[in-house]
Amino acid sequence: MLMVKPGLPYLDVIHRLRQNTDLPIAAYHVSGEYAMLKAAAEKGWLNEKDVALETLLCFRRAGCDTILTYYAKQAAQWLSEDGAW
């Protein structure tokens, strides 16, 4: 498994890894990225659910097989409620 940390600033690296290896690729959605979204949501600047799920989707689109995130439980709940999972 190849791990990319932090994940968001290196989506291009994840994409290039996917193009060049069959190994599983994981991204770590680090605490600073999580805290940034939480703080903006608390101030009402963004819709936390929409932005968090879009952020996780970005990792998948880039080529990740696994995403390590502080949003894991909340994202699973959101996806379950929406019938997407």
HELIX and SHEET records of a PDB file:
HELIX    1   1 LEU A    8  TYR A   10  5                                   3    
HELIX    2   2 LEU A   11  ASN A   20  1                                  10    
HELIX    3   3 SER A   31  GLU A   42  1                                  12    
HELIX    4   4 GLU A   48  ALA A   62  1                                  15    
HELIX    5   5 ALA A   72  GLU A   81  1                                  10    
SHEET    1   A 3 LEU A   2  VAL A   4  0                                        
SHEET    2   A 3 ILE A  25  HIS A  29  1                                        
SHEET    3   A 3 THR A  66  THR A  69  1                                        
END                                                                             
